[in-house]
């Protein structure tokens, strides 16, 4: 049985949220993540406040299609981040039915990041939401062990790790590193593929944002990661392929990504060992 899976906004940042929900429904995604706060200064996002027409349109489209809003993003935990100022963002997330908010660690002092992460988790708990900490080799919080250390140090019961398989591999991580993490600390799993040979360190962000491959086109250990990952955790496709398929519009790209994801799950199920009865 193919598990439900969601669509991350990277690769669709030009698409307004109600339209993203609609194209996700057409491609048979179960949910979407909405970027309501820029991931980098000046980056694309669709900020909303309670009462905004855009928020009402998202709720209406979600109700019409059955596609849920699984998460909102993205909070960079840096020295200028005011946790209290994020309350309107969380209010919008709760109004949309989101159960998660995604953040990154953008300061090299991991104890400081753990403190701010704990504060964000406390605020998110008021809205019944979990906080997913994503590590990226081109940001200050670079590796899975670092992310696990922050979540552990925070002591937050609703703190989780967002694991992007590309970031795991490009940061030097392995299946053994994954198995060493407390499964309770693991949250969403983001899937894509990539070439075996990594780019130069200075080009890692560009690869992640513009040069990912569809599952099955590259060399990432997707089947092994899926087999080892807790089954309770959400799965997302984060596969920006606009550069790879410039002739496709957003709806066509979403359909292609969904098809590749379903093919991946089918291959993994075919490889799974049969348990004798």
Backbone as CSV, one residue per row, in Angstrom:
resi,resn,N_x,N_y,N_z,CA_x,CA_y,CA_z,C_x,C_y,C_z
1,UNK,0.842,-1.195,0.000,0.000,0.000,0.000,0.878,1.246,0.000
2,UNK,0.605,2.166,-0.913,1.391,3.393,-1.015,0.961,4.353,0.090
3,UNK,1.924,4.854,0.883,1.548,5.774,1.966,1.166,7.134,1.417
4,UNK,0.361,7.887,2.156,0.073,9.259,1.731,1.343,10.098,1.779
5,UNK,1.468,11.039,0.884,2.655,11.884,0.873,2.274,13.300,0.479
6,UNK,3.098,14.240,0.924,2.809,15.645,0.718,3.744,16.295,-0.281
7,UNK,3.443,17.534,-0.620,4.222,18.322,-1.574,4.815,19.527,-0.862
8,UNK,6.142,19.627,-0.874,6.829,20.785,-0.307,6.784,21.943,-1.311
9,UNK,6.878,23.178,-0.838,6.719,24.316,-1.753,7.934,24.619,-2.619
10,UNK,9.129,24.130,-2.226,10.325,24.418,-3.012,10.146,23.868,-4.428
11,UNK,10.326,24.716,-5.401,10.055,24.362,-6.783,8.714,24.875,-7.265
12,UNK,7.910,25.390,-6.324,6.583,25.924,-6.666,6.370,27.282,-5.986
13,UNK,7.445,27.998,-5.757,7.343,29.233,-4.984,6.658,30.363,-5.745
14,UNK,6.453,30.167,-7.038,5.724,31.168,-7.824,4.220,30.931,-7.792
15,UNK,3.802,29.823,-7.187,2.395,29.423,-7.216,1.692,29.891,-5.945
16,UNK,0.648,30.693,-6.035,-0.085,31.120,-4.831,-0.641,29.907,-4.086
17,UNK,-0.716,29.970,-2.762,-1.128,28.801,-1.970,-2.434,28.140,-2.392
18,UNK,-3.521,28.879,-2.683,-4.736,28.165,-3.096,-4.538,27.356,-4.375
19,UNK,-3.759,27.909,-5.294,-3.472,27.192,-6.540,-2.576,25.987,-6.272
20,UNK,-1.634,26.127,-5.337,-0.779,24.997,-4.990,-1.602,23.855,-4.417
21,UNK,-2.557,24.186,-3.570,-3.452,23.152,-3.014,-4.218,22.464,-4.140
22,UNK,-4.685,23.253,-5.119,-5.440,22.685,-6.227,-4.615,21.762,-7.098
23,UNK,-3.401,22.174,-7.451,-2.588,21.316,-8.310,-2.102,20.082,-7.558
24,UNK,-1.921,20.221,-6.235,-1.569,19.049,-5.431,-2.710,18.037,-5.442
25,UNK,-3.928,18.528,-5.380,-5.083,17.628,-5.432,-5.156,16.902,-6.765
26,UNK,-4.930,17.622,-7.850,-4.979,17.014,-9.177,-3.936,15.913,-9.328
27,UNK,-2.778,16.094,-8.688,-1.697,15.103,-8.771,-1.799,14.026,-7.692
28,UNK,-2.810,14.142,-6.835,-3.096,13.152,-5.789,-2.069,13.157,-4.659
29,UNK,-1.595,14.343,-4.304,-0.874,14.505,-3.045,-1.890,14.583,-1.919
30,UNK,-1.496,14.140,-0.739,-2.406,14.170,0.406,-2.384,15.521,1.119
31,UNK,-1.254,16.238,1.005,-1.108,17.486,1.751,-0.083,18.373,1.072
32,UNK,-0.003,19.608,1.546,1.023,20.550,1.099,1.629,21.226,2.317
33,UNK,2.840,21.720,2.134,3.437,22.666,3.079,3.406,24.034,2.418
34,UNK,3.040,25.056,3.165,2.964,26.410,2.622,4.086,27.261,3.194
35,UNK,4.736,28.009,2.325,5.788,28.920,2.781,5.165,30.277,3.055
36,UNK,4.930,30.544,4.322,4.306,31.797,4.725,5.319,32.802,5.275
37,UNK,6.600,32.392,5.306,7.671,33.270,5.760,8.909,32.953,4.929
38,UNK,9.654,33.951,4.446,10.794,33.671,3.572,11.851,32.800,4.247
39,UNK,12.450,31.905,3.467,13.520,31.061,3.982,14.849,31.809,4.032
40,UNK,14.980,32.825,3.180,16.162,33.688,3.160,15.671,35.118,3.014
41,UNK,16.452,36.100,3.453,16.004,37.490,3.325,15.647,37.826,1.873
42,UNK,14.459,38.365,1.699,13.998,38.730,0.368,13.474,37.567,-0.453
43,UNK,13.438,36.369,0.142,12.974,35.197,-0.579,11.469,35.191,-0.774
44,UNK,11.018,34.303,-1.638,9.593,34.197,-1.948,8.823,33.620,-0.770
45,UNK,7.640,34.137,-0.545,6.755,33.635,0.505,5.386,34.266,0.312
46,UNK,4.395,33.672,0.980,3.030,34.194,0.944,2.567,34.406,2.379
47,UNK,2.983,35.520,2.997,2.566,35.788,4.377,1.070,36.008,4.472
48,UNK,0.501,35.566,5.585,-0.942,35.712,5.809,-1.188,36.114,7.253
49,UNK,-2.321,36.722,7.469,-2.805,37.057,8.805,-4.250,36.585,8.928
50,UNK,-4.692,36.400,10.158,-6.082,36.022,10.381,-6.994,37.074,9.749
51,UNK,-7.970,36.625,8.979,-8.894,37.526,8.303,-8.512,37.871,6.882
52,UNK,-7.283,37.495,6.446,-6.862,37.796,5.080,-7.691,37.008,4.057
53,UNK,-8.008,37.623,2.924,-8.690,36.884,1.852,-7.893,35.665,1.385
54,UNK,-6.558,35.782,1.364,-5.724,34.658,0.934,-5.892,33.470,1.871
55,UNK,-5.971,33.732,3.160,-6.172,32.659,4.130,-7.533,32.006,3.922
56,UNK,-8.562,32.799,3.716,-9.894,32.236,3.477,-9.914,31.391,2.207
57,UNK,-9.191,31.852,1.179,-9.138,31.098,-0.077,-8.432,29.761,0.121
58,UNK,-7.396,29.738,0.940,-6.686,28.485,1.224,-7.591,27.509,1.962
59,UNK,-8.297,28.000,2.948,-9.196,27.123,3.705,-10.288,26.560,2.798
60,UNK,-10.826,27.407,1.953,-11.896,26.962,1.044,-11.370,25.913,0.066
61,UNK,-10.182,26.138,-0.497,-9.620,25.190,-1.465,-9.271,23.870,-0.793
62,UNK,-8.766,23.939,0.416,-8.448,22.714,1.154,-9.706,21.907,1.430
63,UNK,-10.771,22.584,1.819,-12.036,21.897,2.088,-12.618,21.290,0.819
64,UNK,-12.483,21.988,-0.300,-13.024,21.499,-1.571,-12.283,20.269,-2.077
65,UNK,-10.977,20.244,-1.874,-10.142,19.195,-2.472,-9.818,18.053,-1.529
66,UNK,-9.889,18.299,-0.219,-9.460,17.303,0.749,-7.964,17.270,0.967
67,UNK,-7.235,18.170,0.323,-5.782,18.264,0.528,-5.521,19.125,1.753
68,UNK,-4.873,18.557,2.746,-4.605,19.286,3.972,-3.351,20.137,3.893
69,UNK,-3.251,21.095,4.782,-2.009,21.857,4.963,-1.275,21.192,6.115
70,UNK,-0.228,20.447,5.786,0.483,19.699,6.809,1.382,20.564,7.662
71,UNK,1.993,21.595,7.044,2.965,22.416,7.762,3.042,23.787,7.125
72,UNK,3.605,24.710,7.890,3.982,26.022,7.374,5.473,26.195,7.608
73,UNK,6.095,27.038,6.791,7.520,27.293,6.916,7.814,28.736,6.518
74,UNK,8.963,29.304,6.837,10.144,28.729,7.390,10.729,29.747,8.361
75,UNK,11.107,29.287,9.538,11.669,30.156,10.573,13.155,29.867,10.705
76,UNK,13.974,30.865,10.463,15.403,30.738,10.705,15.709,31.190,12.126
77,UNK,16.236,30.281,12.937,16.577,30.633,14.322,17.930,31.317,14.329
78,UNK,17.900,32.646,14.299,19.107,33.450,14.313,18.978,34.528,15.375
79,UNK,20.031,35.314,15.555,20.067,36.279,16.667,18.952,37.317,16.584
80,UNK,18.492,37.625,15.393,17.453,38.653,15.256,16.035,38.081,15.344
81,UNK,15.904,36.763,15.478,14.579,36.148,15.499,13.894,36.388,16.839
82,UNK,12.727,37.017,16.804,11.922,37.238,17.996,10.821,36.174,18.022
83,UNK,10.918,35.251,18.942,9.968,34.141,18.971,8.539,34.636,19.167
84,UNK,8.342,35.592,20.040,7.000,36.110,20.285,6.367,36.718,19.056
85,UNK,7.201,37.277,18.164,6.687,37.903,16.954,6.161,36.884,15.950
86,UNK,6.411,35.605,16.204,5.952,34.546,15.296,4.523,34.092,15.593
87,UNK,3.918,34.635,16.640,2.564,34.205,17.015,1.562,34.340,15.865
88,UNK,1.550,35.463,15.111,0.593,35.540,13.996,0.794,34.442,12.956
89,UNK,2.044,34.057,12.719,2.314,32.973,11.778,1.724,31.662,12.268
90,UNK,1.866,31.409,13.549,1.315,30.182,14.124,-0.208,30.229,14.165
91,UNK,-0.765,31.398,14.400,-2.228,31.532,14.363,-2.764,31.152,12.988
92,UNK,-2.068,31.608,11.951,-2.472,31.265,10.588,-2.334,29.765,10.357
93,UNK,-1.208,29.184,10.812,-1.013,27.752,10.659,-2.117,26.951,11.309
94,UNK,-2.487,27.346,12.519,-3.563,26.643,13.217,-4.891,26.805,12.482
95,UNK,-5.144,27.984,11.949,-6.375,28.223,11.197,-6.450,27.338,9.944
96,UNK,-5.283,27.054,9.362,-5.220,26.209,8.171,-5.252,24.720,8.510
97,UNK,-5.156,24.400,9.800,-5.133,22.998,10.208,-3.750,22.390,10.208
98,UNK,-2.698,23.209,10.046,-1.327,22.692,10.028,-0.959,22.150,11.401
99,UNK,-0.253,21.051,11.414,0.197,20.443,12.664,1.676,20.663,12.916
100,UNK,2.379,21.339,11.967,3.817,21.480,12.104,4.267,22.842,11.583
101,UNK,5.388,23.298,12.133,6.068,24.480,11.620,7.539,24.110,11.463
102,UNK,8.139,24.522,10.363,9.506,24.133,10.025,10.459,25.277,10.349
103,UNK,11.605,24.925,10.940,12.618,25.932,11.248,13.993,25.383,10.913
104,UNK,14.976,26.289,10.899,16.375,25.918,10.693,17.217,26.582,11.769
105,UNK,18.387,26.031,12.025,19.312,26.615,12.991,20.322,27.482,12.276
106,UNK,20.259,28.785,12.502,21.090,29.711,11.743,22.091,30.459,12.614
107,UNK,22.550,29.795,13.684,23.600,30.355,14.528,24.545,29.204,14.899
108,UNK,25.847,29.435,14.888,26.790,28.345,15.182,26.793,27.893,16.636
109,UNK,26.215,28.671,17.523,26.154,28.309,18.941,24.944,27.389,19.150
110,UNK,25.202,26.083,19.225,24.101,25.132,19.296,23.312,25.245,20.593
111,UNK,23.955,25.651,21.672,23.215,25.822,22.925,22.233,26.976,22.801
112,UNK,22.628,28.021,22.100,21.721,29.151,21.854,20.567,28.709,20.970
113,UNK,20.872,27.953,19.903,19.822,27.448,19.012,18.848,26.567,19.795
114,UNK,19.380,25.720,20.691,18.513,24.837,21.484,17.577,25.649,22.372
115,UNK,18.070,26.743,22.925,17.238,27.595,23.770,16.113,28.236,22.954
116,UNK,16.437,28.773,21.780,15.409,29.393,20.932,14.456,28.340,20.384
117,UNK,14.965,27.173,20.082,14.109,26.081,19.604,13.104,25.710,20.687
118,UNK,13.565,25.632,21.933,12.664,25.315,23.047,11.579,26.379,23.182
119,UNK,11.955,27.650,23.008,10.964,28.727,23.083,9.926,28.609,21.966
120,UNK,10.392,28.292,20.741,9.468,28.135,19.626,8.540,26.944,19.861
121,UNK,9.084,25.864,20.406,8.265,24.688,20.707,7.191,25.022,21.741
122,UNK,7.552,25.820,22.729,6.596,26.213,23.755,5.459,27.022,23.150
123,UNK,5.804,27.948,22.261,4.779,28.751,21.591,3.916,27.864,20.690
124,UNK,4.546,26.978,19.930,3.807,26.111,19.015,2.858,25.177,19.758
125,UNK,3.252,24.772,20.948,2.405,23.871,21.737,1.065,24.513,22.062
126,UNK,1.023,25.837,22.180,-0.246,26.526,22.425,-1.247,26.287,21.299
127,UNK,-0.725,25.984,20.111,-1.566,25.784,18.931,-1.639,24.311,18.534
128,UNK,-1.155,23.428,19.399,-1.186,22.009,19.110,-0.270,21.592,17.979
129,UNK,0.821,22.332,17.790,1.712,22.092,16.658,3.072,21.575,17.115
130,UNK,3.699,20.771,16.248,5.070,20.331,16.451,6.009,21.254,15.683
131,UNK,7.286,21.271,16.092,8.293,22.104,15.431,9.342,21.184,14.830
132,UNK,9.547,21.307,13.517,10.476,20.450,12.788,11.751,21.226,12.499
133,UNK,12.861,20.769,13.057,14.160,21.419,12.873,14.873,20.764,11.697
134,UNK,15.131,21.543,10.665,15.787,21.013,9.470,17.252,21.427,9.441
135,UNK,18.136,20.457,9.305,19.560,20.741,9.132,19.879,20.788,7.643
136,UNK,20.844,21.638,7.283,21.259,21.788,5.888,22.759,22.041,5.878
137,UNK,23.514,21.388,5.027,24.971,21.536,5.063,25.467,22.928,4.707
138,UNK,24.604,23.776,4.155,25.005,25.131,3.796,24.467,26.174,4.775
139,UNK,23.864,25.735,5.906,23.444,26.665,6.951,24.232,26.360,8.219
140,UNK,24.022,27.125,9.260,24.843,26.955,10.472,24.643,25.589,11.108
141,UNK,23.402,25.119,11.173,23.107,23.780,11.684,23.169,22.823,10.497
142,UNK,24.256,22.041,10.412,24.602,21.367,9.172,24.301,19.874,9.118
143,UNK,24.264,19.187,10.268,24.253,17.728,10.248,23.136,17.144,11.108
144,UNK,22.839,15.884,10.855,21.839,15.183,11.656,22.255,15.083,13.123
145,UNK,23.502,14.716,13.458,23.874,14.696,14.879,23.711,16.049,15.561
146,UNK,24.001,17.129,14.851,23.806,18.460,15.436,22.320,18.719,15.693
147,UNK,21.479,18.379,14.729,20.043,18.580,14.917,19.521,17.743,16.069
148,UNK,19.981,16.494,16.171,19.560,15.624,17.271,19.999,16.194,18.610
149,UNK,21.198,16.777,18.652,21.697,17.370,19.894,20.843,18.557,20.310
150,UNK,20.422,19.375,19.347,19.590,20.541,19.658,18.225,20.097,20.180
151,UNK,17.596,19.152,19.496,16.275,18.691,19.919,16.354,18.065,21.308
152,UNK,17.383,17.269,21.556,17.549,16.648,22.870,17.760,17.699,23.953
153,UNK,18.645,18.658,23.681,18.957,19.691,24.673,17.756,20.581,24.962
154,UNK,16.882,20.757,23.982,15.720,21.631,24.191,14.745,21.043,25.204
155,UNK,14.703,19.726,25.298,13.759,19.072,26.203,12.308,19.220,25.782
156,UNK,12.075,19.671,24.556,10.709,19.939,24.091,10.039,18.659,23.621
157,UNK,8.887,18.354,24.176,8.173,17.151,23.782,7.598,17.214,22.389
158,UNK,7.433,18.415,21.841,6.898,18.563,20.488,7.969,18.972,19.489
159,UNK,9.234,18.778,19.847,10.345,19.075,18.948,10.720,17.855,18.126
160,UNK,10.899,18.050,16.827,11.234,16.957,15.926,12.339,17.401,14.955
161,UNK,12.901,16.431,14.252,13.886,16.692,13.202,13.216,16.472,11.850
162,UNK,13.347,17.430,10.964,12.937,17.255,9.574,14.151,16.744,8.815
163,UNK,14.045,15.543,8.261,15.188,14.932,7.587,14.982,14.931,6.079
164,UNK,15.782,15.742,5.411,15.838,15.773,3.952,16.971,14.826,3.543
165,UNK,16.654,13.803,2.755,17.658,12.791,2.418,18.843,13.424,1.692
166,UNK,18.597,14.414,0.836,19.709,15.080,0.158,20.638,15.742,1.165
167,UNK,20.075,16.444,2.146,20.909,17.104,3.147,21.665,16.089,3.999
168,UNK,21.022,14.963,4.303,21.711,13.923,5.071,22.959,13.458,4.342
169,UNK,22.823,13.122,3.080,23.949,12.590,2.313,24.996,13.660,2.062
170,UNK,24.587,14.841,1.676,25.559,15.893,1.345,26.280,16.427,2.588
171,UNK,25.715,16.219,3.768,26.410,16.632,4.996,27.334,15.536,5.524
172,UNK,27.456,14.430,4.778,28.319,13.335,5.197,27.628,12.316,6.073
173,UNK,26.305,12.430,6.226,25.564,11.511,7.072,25.328,10.172,6.402
174,UNK,24.889,9.213,7.203,24.716,7.847,6.720,23.499,7.210,7.374
175,UNK,23.182,6.020,6.905,22.102,5.249,7.498,22.408,4.949,8.962
176,UNK,23.674,4.713,9.280,24.069,4.463,10.670,23.775,5.677,11.540
177,UNK,24.010,6.889,11.020,23.693,8.103,11.775,22.191,8.191,12.040
178,UNK,21.404,7.833,11.051,19.951,7.854,11.221,19.524,6.879,12.311
179,UNK,20.064,5.675,12.282,19.676,4.650,13.250,20.128,4.993,14.667
180,UNK,21.087,5.915,14.792,21.569,6.320,16.112,20.671,7.365,16.771
181,UNK,19.734,7.937,16.015,18.855,8.979,16.539,17.651,8.345,17.232
182,UNK,17.262,8.917,18.358,16.044,8.489,19.040,14.872,8.621,18.068
183,UNK,14.181,7.532,17.732,13.082,7.619,16.757,12.013,8.632,17.142
184,UNK,11.835,8.868,18.444,10.835,9.844,18.885,11.168,11.241,18.391
185,UNK,12.450,11.502,18.135,12.872,12.833,17.708,12.739,13.042,16.201
186,UNK,12.417,11.996,15.461,12.321,12.116,14.010,10.931,12.594,13.599
187,UNK,10.928,13.520,12.650,9.682,14.051,12.114,9.585,13.788,10.626
188,UNK,9.190,14.776,9.843,8.961,14.557,8.415,10.216,14.091,7.672
189,UNK,9.991,13.263,6.664,11.042,12.781,5.779,10.816,13.397,4.412
190,UNK,11.812,14.127,3.918,11.709,14.776,2.615,12.540,14.008,1.595
191,UNK,11.911,13.666,0.479,12.537,12.806,-0.518,12.818,13.553,-1.815
192,UNK,13.945,13.218,-2.403,14.335,13.624,-3.747,15.491,12.713,-4.115
193,UNK,16.084,12.915,-5.258,17.256,12.141,-5.642,18.339,13.102,-6.111
194,UNK,19.548,12.581,-6.305,20.673,13.414,-6.733,21.776,12.528,-7.281
195,UNK,22.684,13.142,-7.980,23.839,12.415,-8.510,24.729,11.929,-7.371
196,UNK,25.492,10.876,-7.639,26.377,10.331,-6.616,27.479,11.320,-6.264
197,UNK,28.020,11.987,-7.257,29.118,12.923,-7.027,28.575,14.255,-6.520
198,UNK,28.994,14.674,-5.327,28.469,15.948,-4.812,29.095,17.134,-5.521
199,UNK,28.397,18.255,-5.531,29.005,19.465,-6.080,30.028,20.037,-5.097
200,UNK,30.714,21.070,-5.511,31.624,21.770,-4.606,30.822,22.318,-3.432
201,UNK,31.447,22.425,-2.241,30.712,22.919,-1.076,29.971,24.223,-1.329
202,UNK,30.555,25.113,-2.108,29.911,26.403,-2.365,28.662,26.265,-3.228
203,UNK,28.488,25.106,-3.868,27.345,24.909,-4.760,26.268,24.019,-4.156
204,UNK,26.395,23.660,-2.883,25.416,22.769,-2.261,24.024,23.394,-2.208
205,UNK,23.948,24.668,-1.878,22.639,25.326,-1.816,21.995,25.376,-3.193
206,UNK,22.779,25.653,-4.207,22.236,25.689,-5.566,21.715,24.321,-5.983
207,UNK,22.457,23.263,-5.648,21.976,21.916,-5.975,20.640,21.648,-5.293
208,UNK,20.554,21.984,-4.001,19.336,21.706,-3.243,18.146,22.476,-3.777
209,UNK,18.374,23.679,-4.262,17.268,24.532,-4.696,16.914,24.382,-6.165
210,UNK,17.854,23.892,-6.983,17.596,23.923,-8.421,17.979,22.655,-9.179
211,UNK,18.720,21.736,-8.584,19.254,20.626,-9.373,18.965,19.259,-8.769
212,UNK,17.907,19.129,-8.021,17.534,17.800,-7.522,16.981,16.964,-8.677
213,UNK,16.972,15.657,-8.454,16.444,14.731,-9.449,15.202,14.027,-8.913
214,UNK,14.416,13.493,-9.811,13.270,12.679,-9.419,13.752,11.372,-8.796
215,UNK,13.021,10.826,-7.837,13.390,9.533,-7.266,13.588,8.484,-8.358
216,UNK,14.730,7.785,-8.262,15.055,6.778,-9.258,16.003,7.260,-10.324
217,UNK,16.223,8.583,-10.400,17.131,9.131,-11.404,18.552,9.301,-10.883
218,UNK,18.736,9.158,-9.571,20.039,9.406,-8.989,20.554,8.254,-8.158
219,UNK,21.377,8.598,-7.158,22.083,7.573,-6.391,21.841,7.653,-4.887
220,UNK,20.874,8.436,-4.429,20.629,8.530,-2.993,19.988,7.239,-2.475
221,UNK,20.290,6.850,-1.237,19.779,5.575,-0.687,18.340,5.691,-0.200
222,UNK,17.435,5.995,-1.108,16.055,6.277,-0.734,15.353,5.063,-0.140
223,UNK,15.531,3.897,-0.749,14.868,2.689,-0.251,15.341,2.349,1.148
224,UNK,16.642,2.468,1.380,17.195,2.139,2.699,16.700,3.106,3.764
225,UNK,16.646,4.390,3.422,16.156,5.389,4.372,14.686,5.153,4.673
226,UNK,13.891,4.900,3.659,12.465,4.636,3.864,12.246,3.422,4.755
227,UNK,13.033,2.384,4.541,12.874,1.163,5.335,13.218,1.396,6.802
228,UNK,14.159,2.296,7.060,14.608,2.534,8.430,13.802,3.605,9.151
229,UNK,13.013,4.393,8.415,12.348,5.545,9.012,11.051,5.127,9.702
230,UNK,10.708,5.763,10.829,9.450,5.420,11.518,8.242,5.615,10.606
231,UNK,7.370,4.649,10.577,6.223,4.682,9.677,5.214,5.764,10.042
232,UNK,5.260,6.268,11.284,4.303,7.293,11.707,4.623,8.655,11.103
233,UNK,5.835,8.835,10.577,6.297,10.167,10.174,5.771,10.557,8.797
234,UNK,5.411,11.829,8.629,4.966,12.292,7.311,6.089,12.188,6.284
235,UNK,5.699,11.998,5.026,6.641,11.954,3.905,6.277,13.060,2.935
236,UNK,7.294,13.794,2.482,7.079,14.891,1.539,7.993,14.738,0.338
237,UNK,7.529,15.189,-0.798,8.371,15.338,-1.977,8.893,16.768,-2.012
238,UNK,10.201,16.915,-1.912,10.809,18.243,-2.089,11.739,18.137,-3.291
239,UNK,11.167,18.385,-4.467,11.867,18.088,-5.711,11.674,19.225,-6.710
240,UNK,12.415,20.311,-6.580,12.316,21.383,-7.578,12.947,20.932,-8.901
241,UNK,12.142,20.823,-9.944,12.631,20.295,-11.224,12.394,21.262,-12.378
242,UNK,12.173,22.535,-12.061,11.930,23.510,-13.114,13.090,23.647,-14.080
243,UNK,14.322,23.597,-13.568,15.496,23.690,-14.428,15.632,22.445,-15.305
244,UNK,15.274,21.299,-14.747,15.413,20.033,-15.466,14.347,19.877,-16.550
245,UNK,13.146,20.430,-16.287,12.032,20.313,-17.232,11.418,21.691,-17.486
246,UNK,12.148,22.575,-18.170,11.643,23.945,-18.360,10.385,24.015,-19.212
247,UNK,10.098,22.954,-19.959,8.919,22.966,-20.823,7.627,22.657,-20.067
248,UNK,7.742,22.224,-18.797,6.570,21.836,-18.021,6.082,22.984,-17.152
249,UNK,4.769,23.139,-17.058,4.230,24.123,-16.126,4.107,23.498,-14.736
250,UNK,3.625,24.270,-13.771,3.603,23.796,-12.386,2.746,22.552,-12.226
251,UNK,1.586,22.508,-12.877,0.718,21.338,-12.757,1.363,20.087,-13.344
252,UNK,2.023,20.240,-14.467,2.705,19.103,-15.080,3.868,18.625,-14.213
253,UNK,4.588,19.565,-13.613,5.684,19.170,-12.729,5.152,18.417,-11.513
254,UNK,4.043,18.895,-10.955,3.473,18.227,-9.785,3.054,16.801,-10.133
255,UNK,2.437,16.621,-11.292,2.029,15.273,-11.699,3.234,14.362,-11.889
256,UNK,4.296,14.893,-12.500,5.500,14.100,-12.728,6.143,13.696,-11.405
257,UNK,6.195,14.623,-10.453,6.766,14.327,-9.140,5.938,13.273,-8.418
258,UNK,4.614,13.423,-8.453,3.753,12.454,-7.780,3.909,11.063,-8.384
259,UNK,4.001,10.989,-9.702,4.185,9.702,-10.360,5.506,9.064,-9.960
260,UNK,6.576,9.863,-9.893,7.879,9.335,-9.493,7.860,8.860,-8.041
261,UNK,7.139,9.578,-7.191,7.030,9.155,-5.793,6.291,7.825,-5.687
262,UNK,5.194,7.677,-6.410,4.452,6.417,-6.368,5.300,5.261,-6.901
263,UNK,6.056,5.518,-7.957,6.945,4.483,-8.491,8.000,4.081,-7.467
264,UNK,8.519,5.063,-6.722,9.495,4.764,-5.680,8.897,3.848,-4.623
265,UNK,7.710,4.185,-4.139,7.083,3.357,-3.101,6.799,1.943,-3.617
266,UNK,6.385,1.852,-4.867,6.114,0.525,-5.433,7.387,-0.304,-5.537
267,UNK,8.491,0.339,-5.931,9.774,-0.386,-6.005,10.218,-0.831,-4.620
268,UNK,10.043,0.045,-3.629,10.454,-0.300,-2.268,9.624,-1.472,-1.737
269,UNK,8.340,-1.459,-2.033,7.493,-2.562,-1.565,7.864,-3.860,-2.259
270,UNK,8.258,-3.795,-3.516,8.665,-5.005,-4.244,9.958,-5.577,-3.688
271,UNK,10.817,-4.700,-3.144,12.092,-5.154,-2.587,11.972,-5.602,-1.150
272,UNK,10.863,-5.271,-0.472,10.708,-5.614,0.941,10.681,-7.130,1.121
273,UNK,11.369,-7.639,2.165,11.364,-9.081,2.400,9.977,-9.574,2.799
274,UNK,9.635,-10.730,2.365,8.350,-11.336,2.710,8.492,-12.096,4.017
275,UNK,7.621,-11.799,4.983,7.673,-12.453,6.285,6.892,-13.761,6.245
276,UNK,7.552,-14.821,6.634,6.894,-16.121,6.630,5.816,-16.175,7.696
277,UNK,4.698,-16.882,7.401,3.622,-17.012,8.364,3.410,-18.474,8.709
